[in-house]
Amino acid sequence: MSGADFLTACLILSFAMLSAAFVLCIVRIVRGPTLPDRILALDLLVSVAVSYIAAFGIRTGFSIYVDIAIALGIVGFLSTIALARFVLRRGELSLEDGTVKEDANDA
C-alpha cells in the first residue's frame, strides 16, 4: 500500500465519520431537550463543518480551504459566545419579572 492509497483510505474514513457526526449533531439540535443542549450541538456542528472543510482541502490539495475553515471556526466561536450570553441574559430578565430562577444546584 502506497502513501497515496493510505491517504485516500484515511480521507474516506474521515468523511464517513464526519458525516455520521453531522447527522448526530442535527438529531441533538432537533431533540434538545434544553436550549443549552442545542447551543452545544450547534457549536459541535461548526467544529464538524470546519473538520469537513479541512479534510476536503487535503483531498483537493488547495490550501485556500484552510483559510475558510479558520474563518468559519472564528465565526462559530463568536456565535457560541453570543448565544451563551443570550442564555445568561435571559435568566437575568426572568429574575426581574419576579419569576423563580431555576438552578441546577437546587435539585
VOVOKE-677130 format. One record per residue (C-alpha): residue in three letters; x, y, z. Coordinates in steps of 0.02 Angstrom, whole numbers, plus 50000, padded with zeros to 5 digits. Layout:
! VOVOKE-677130
alaXYZ
...
//
This chain:
! VOVOKE-677130
met500005000050000
ser500745016549947
gly500625033050039
ala499325039849918
asp498225024449943
phe498365026050131
leu497895044550123
thr496395040550014
ala495805027050136
cys496015038850284
leu495045052650195
ile493615040850152
leu493545035150333
ser493605052950398
phe492215058650280
ala491135044150338
met491445048050522
leu491165066650498
ser489545063250406
ala488945052350550
ala489425065950674
phe488495078750569
val486905068350571
leu487035065350759
cys487255084050789
ile485695087750687
val484735074950791
arg485325083250953
ile484825100350888
val483075094350844
arg482775083851000
gly483525095951127
pro482925094451266
thr483545111351329
leu484215127151247
pro486005124751312
asp486005107151236
arg485525114551068
ile486865128051082
leu488205114951117
ala487585104550971
leu487715119750857
asp489485122750919
leu489935104750883
leu489115106250713
val490255120750670
ser491755110550727
val491225096050617
ala490995107950470
val492745115150499
ser493455097450501
tyr492495092950343
ile493175108250253
ala494955104350310
ala494805086350251
phe494105092350085
gly495595104150072
ile496775089550097
arg495835079449967
thr495895093049834
gly497615099849878
phe497035117949883
ser497635127450036
ile496265140650022
tyr495095128650111
val496155130150269
asp495835148950271
ile493975145950250
ala494005133350393
ile494915145650507
ala493665159550467
leu492195147850499
gly492975142350664
ile493135160350722
val491345164450672
gly490725148650757
phe491645152750918
leu490965170450921
ser489195164550888
thr489325151851031
ile489895165651148
ala488455176751091
leu487175162951117
ala487885159051289
arg487735177251338
phe485955177151273
val485525162351383
leu486305170751535
arg485425187151498
arg483775178151478
gly483985171051653
glu484305188451725
leu482755195251639
ser481675181551714
leu482265186951888
glu481725204851854
asp479985198751806
gly479795190751976
thr479875172851918
val480915159952007
lys482615156051933
glu482925137651906
asp484615132451974
ala485435115751941
asn486125115452120
asp484375115752196
ala483935098652126
//
